[in-house]
Amino acid sequence: MDFLLECIGFPPDVGEDGLIKFIQAHGEAAAWRGDPENHRVLSLGGGLEVRADRSTNPAPAQSYWTLTPQFKVPHRLRFAVTSIVRHPDSPFDALLAGWAAPAIDMPDQPASAASQAGAYRLSTWISDARRLGSRISPGHVLAISVAGFAVHVDRIIANEDVKDPSILNMPAGADIRPLGGPDEPGGCCDVSLRIQAVRHIKNKLTGEPVEIAICDAPDRPMLLFLSPWQLKGDGHPAPQPGMRIEGTFMFTGRIAGGLPKRRAT
């Protein structure tokens, strides 16, 4: 996950062991993640967070820590669920696949979203999967708050230099396609998006600047985090409003609403 941490202001040479110990000592319990001794989150300012999770393997010699970037996205995205994948090794996470920005009056059949103007496929991790319980079935519409973290940036270009000119005629000029191969990482999408604005914040722990590319997408803007070290190393220009970014991003976030009410017992 270290290359994803670069997207929120941690340099490539960051000492992960030292960072984990710092989060253990100074972080807070991560909501909906189980034992707070094993699941900690540290605020980095401006909505940035980094989460540390210890694996659930009961054998101490086989347990390990992972670090994950998070961001408190300020808006909600409507999301019609088509599938939920849970992993035994990570019981507090779930991989959601479905249609983002479905029509308000969309029928219960999620496949019908394909014909709705502006709806697009999206795959994303959510970190509060415990909230789902067993109450969600295909077709249910949730509200989620998600952001994308760069796995690899292919191009930052003038908008008119888009790889496929037909993308410019799509809703919001946006092309978002989940990766679907069996050997490809879950929660990742290939995107081609027009940059609406660039927001600058700072990682208060490292002092490094963090850029958020706020991109045009149907219904709600898409927030993308980029590694400045990757951009510089690969010779990409700095992102600017009106330009276009194309690449692969891992999406992660939280449930923001739309859960059915629990029945009284």
Solvent accessible surface area in square Angstrom, and as a share of the most:
residue,aa,sasa,rsa
1,M,94,0.42
2,D,68,0.35
3,F,90,0.38
4,L,3,0.02
5,L,0,0.00
6,E,23,0.10
7,C,2,0.01
8,I,0,0.00
9,G,1,0.01
10,F,2,0.01
11,P,33,0.21
12,P,74,0.47
13,D,125,0.65
14,V,37,0.21
15,G,50,0.48
16,E,68,0.31
17,D,110,0.57
18,G,45,0.44
19,L,11,0.05
20,I,17,0.09
21,K,139,0.59
22,F,78,0.32
23,I,0,0.00
24,Q,70,0.31
25,A,74,0.58
26,H,115,0.51
27,G,9,0.09
28,E,126,0.56
29,A,57,0.44
30,A,9,0.07
31,A,78,0.60
32,W,121,0.42
33,R,8,0.03
34,G,28,0.27
35,D,72,0.37
36,P,61,0.39
37,E,121,0.54
38,N,40,0.20
39,H,8,0.03
40,R,43,0.16
41,V,21,0.12
42,L,18,0.09
43,S,62,0.40
44,L,1,0.00
45,G,23,0.22
46,G,44,0.42
47,G,23,0.22
48,L,0,0.00
49,E,14,0.06
50,V,0,0.00
51,R,12,0.05
52,A,0,0.00
53,D,10,0.05
54,R,75,0.27
55,S,20,0.13
56,T,68,0.39
57,N,59,0.30
58,P,130,0.82
59,A,34,0.26
60,P,118,0.74
61,A,103,0.80
62,Q,115,0.51
63,S,33,0.21
64,Y,124,0.47
65,W,54,0.19
66,T,56,0.32
67,L,5,0.02
68,T,16,0.09
69,P,1,0.01
70,Q,13,0.06
71,F,12,0.05
72,K,119,0.50
73,V,17,0.10
74,P,107,0.67
75,H,40,0.18
76,R,141,0.51
77,L,8,0.04
78,R,65,0.24
79,F,0,0.00
80,A,0,0.00
81,V,1,0.01
82,T,35,0.20
83,S,47,0.30
84,I,49,0.25
85,V,66,0.38
86,R,107,0.39
87,H,76,0.34
88,P,123,0.78
89,D,111,0.58
90,S,36,0.23
91,P,60,0.38
92,F,30,0.13
93,D,17,0.09
94,A,0,0.00
95,L,27,0.14
96,L,0,0.00
97,A,33,0.26
98,G,1,0.01
99,W,25,0.09
100,A,0,0.00
101,A,11,0.09
102,P,6,0.04
103,A,28,0.21
104,I,142,0.72
105,D,122,0.63
106,M,21,0.10
107,P,75,0.47
108,D,118,0.61
109,Q,126,0.56
110,P,20,0.13
111,A,77,0.59
112,S,34,0.22
113,A,0,0.00
114,A,64,0.50
115,S,100,0.64
116,Q,55,0.25
117,A,104,0.80
118,G,14,0.13
119,A,18,0.14
120,Y,22,0.08
121,R,103,0.38
122,L,0,0.00
123,S,10,0.07
124,T,0,0.00
125,W,55,0.19
126,I,0,0.00
127,S,9,0.06
128,D,8,0.04
129,A,0,0.00
130,R,118,0.43
131,R,59,0.22
132,L,0,0.00
133,G,37,0.36
134,S,115,0.74
135,R,70,0.26
136,I,22,0.11
137,S,67,0.43
138,P,93,0.58
139,G,8,0.08
140,H,49,0.22
141,V,42,0.24
142,L,2,0.01
143,A,13,0.10
144,I,0,0.00
145,S,18,0.11
146,V,8,0.05
147,A,2,0.01
148,G,0,0.00
149,F,3,0.01
150,A,3,0.02
151,V,48,0.28
152,H,90,0.40
153,V,0,0.00
154,D,75,0.39
155,R,84,0.31
156,I,8,0.04
157,I,26,0.13
158,A,39,0.30
159,N,31,0.16
160,E,129,0.58
161,D,77,0.40
162,V,9,0.05
163,K,119,0.51
164,D,60,0.31
165,P,97,0.61
166,S,57,0.37
167,I,3,0.01
168,L,66,0.33
169,N,134,0.68
170,M,60,0.27
171,P,68,0.43
172,A,37,0.29
173,G,3,0.03
174,A,11,0.09
175,D,12,0.06
176,I,11,0.06
177,R,135,0.49
178,P,46,0.29
179,L,44,0.22
180,G,76,0.73
181,G,29,0.28
182,P,140,0.88
183,D,142,0.74
184,E,80,0.36
185,P,71,0.45
186,G,26,0.25
187,G,1,0.01
188,C,1,0.00
189,C,0,0.00
190,D,52,0.27
191,V,3,0.02
192,S,0,0.00
193,L,0,0.00
194,R,65,0.24
195,I,2,0.01
196,Q,92,0.41
197,A,37,0.28
198,V,27,0.16
199,R,97,0.35
200,H,121,0.54
201,I,25,0.13
202,K,121,0.51
203,N,0,0.00
204,K,138,0.59
205,L,70,0.35
206,T,50,0.29
207,G,39,0.37
208,E,53,0.24
209,P,81,0.51
210,V,2,0.01
211,E,50,0.22
212,I,1,0.00
213,A,0,0.00
214,I,36,0.18
215,C,0,0.00
216,D,26,0.14
217,A,11,0.09
218,P,17,0.11
219,D,78,0.40
220,R,97,0.35
221,P,44,0.27
222,M,6,0.03
223,L,9,0.04
224,L,0,0.00
225,F,0,0.00
226,L,5,0.02
227,S,4,0.03
228,P,60,0.38
229,W,75,0.26
230,Q,36,0.16
231,L,13,0.07
232,K,174,0.74
233,G,66,0.63
234,D,79,0.41
235,G,63,0.61
236,H,35,0.15
237,P,65,0.41
238,A,58,0.45
239,P,3,0.02
240,Q,94,0.42
241,P,78,0.49
242,G,42,0.41
243,M,39,0.18
244,R,0,0.00
245,I,0,0.00
246,E,7,0.03
247,G,3,0.03
248,T,24,0.14
249,F,0,0.00
250,M,26,0.12
251,F,0,0.00
252,T,18,0.11
253,G,10,0.09
254,R,73,0.27
255,I,7,0.03
256,A,23,0.18
257,G,16,0.15
258,G,44,0.42
259,L,40,0.20
260,P,43,0.27
261,K,190,0.80
262,R,166,0.61
263,R,222,0.81
264,A,107,0.83
265,T,183,1.06
